[in-house]
């Protein structure tokens, strides 16, 4: 009988002692917060209260002078909370950990030191291959906050900003309907004896839910459309009342759009938002009615939508006012900053408790989900597929 060939030696097959982690050493973080230079970006990652929580836990925060001004937070507020203030941009970028709202530009990446930890948005749709190559060259470890998951498997940053965008869409629509802004002179509120304003919401996600919540609160008549019955059922349960819901049937949709005063587009797709309202449908809408296309950052769900800015937010198409600004939350910079800060702070404290990013990633799967570069190695499959780059599984790099 031939001897069986085993890939292991006899010694390797014997039981081994298990190595247990005895102590997690608490680490001190040194966080740099540069001023946002992206067009019309007024948000800041951390509020003075959040800085106070970090500094009282033994961490250091270096803030570029004026970084919080867009959100009405003064340098004095940060300084009193324990932050160090500097006017030297390159000094802020030389910190071992950088916190940003928008992803850094190629010029800003040039200031970052090798082996730095970067936490910011990724905004994959606006990126280029050069961005990842520049970060990889400096062996940077980068996390995208829109990919970080919480314990429930949801994306807290995306949800918070969607809540703001949904609520804001109704507030913006009510402004555009008033005479002051050249609207029809309609009030969003439910006044006795006056027919309520008709609002059509396309998409029953977080944006759709919060738009419906605000519209109902003001007394408008709301109709929600979505291709998913489950989402429609969920939004009805969340709102705690019976509202008109329908699947995306062109006949029903056209009928609702003909009668509505406000149409909110909040339909997302995996790559580009699907166009659910055609040019012909928009032409059938009432003169002076308002379209708010919240999904314009992914291409928009109205065929007539074109990207606008906060300086010139609207345009007129066939008598219908279109509002198509991609970063609506930046309009409410202070609320959005507090919201982002609430998400960042617990993670930063957790990274400090674990003694650095390595351990935090090892123990928190949700945080690991936000990782797209680890010491310059790409770890996100969707980024790799999108730009035709090589990637490694993060689980093979972090044990």
PyMOL commands that set and color helices and strands:
alter all, ss='L'
color gray80, all
select helices_A, chain A and resi 48-55+69-71+75-80+89-93+106-111+124-126+129-137+145-147+156-177+179-181+206-218+229-239+250-259+279-283+294-298+328-353+357-363+365-368+381-387+394-397
alter helices_A, ss='H'
color red, helices_A
select strands_A, chain A and resi 30-33+60-64+84-86+97-99+117-120+141-144+198-202+221-225+244-246+262-265+290-293+314-317+320-323+371-374+377-378
alter strands_A, ss='S'
color yellow, strands_A
deselect
rebuild
show_as cartoon
